[in-house]
Amino acid sequence: ADDYFNLEIDEAGTKTAQGAVNVAGTLTVQSTDTPIYDIAATTTTVTGTSTIAGTLNINGSGVYDANGDFAASGAITMDGTARLQLSATGSGVSNLGTLDDAAGTVEYDGGTQNVLAVTYYDLEIDQTGVKTAQGAVTANGTLTVQSAATYDIAATTTTVTGASRVIGTLDIDGSGVFDANGSFNAGTGNINFSGAGFLKCKSSVGSLGTMNTDAGTVVYDRTDGGTQNVKPDNYYNLTIDGNGNHTIGNTTPATNILGDLVVNETGSTVFTTHAATVTVTGTTDINGTLSISTGTFNADEEFDAT
């Protein structure tokens, strides 16, 4: 536990931090004889470039705070609530090596940054600036977009196994797909579509935040035969998919679909509107089942239930 200018971890064996380590210059974990730098449950902060050719191990509540460029050709292992914080702007984070995807959080907390196309456990997008996915991104745990931050998936696919929380802004460009297999909650956040992108929700939806209604498709696609609540909201395109009963439980506000509604036939796909008022400005294509009880369904354009 000390302050260094440049710090180098070399030769075989595990070198364990005994407390907070601060590096004003660079930190290098060499590849010769596969050395391990174990920061344990402490914090290592590096101002300059971090080069990980061996192994970086972050235990428990440990934090590796990389404020400069970061490149790993070796391994990054984590457990517990370990965090790897990456602040380098642009393409400054160039490689995450063999990244542990079963524990820990990777946080992008710089300005405008590239989010590398790898598999994470928990992924956090933080601080002002747009963080743009460079390809297919998978979070085996959770994904959080903090306030003031923007996560732009561009025309790629981001898949989240656990909970998705959007407090800031989620941008889905072109043919991009955000596939939320766990719960999804945009709370006070924003969802911006700028093309034919998709937001797919397989589990509970707490809120869609502030969502634009001139592009994009929201898909409710629970597949296990259970009931999925469809948020009464304003949509552009809405697709009901998956083997289950997708239901609007609240009568207010009214649900307005400014584009098209599609109810697919995947197993037993049912869209139940109960007592709600649903208005579709574009076309309505019912391949599964549309169930209306005491509510009103307004199809302003072509309606096909064949």
Disulfide bonds with the S-S distance in Angstrom:
none
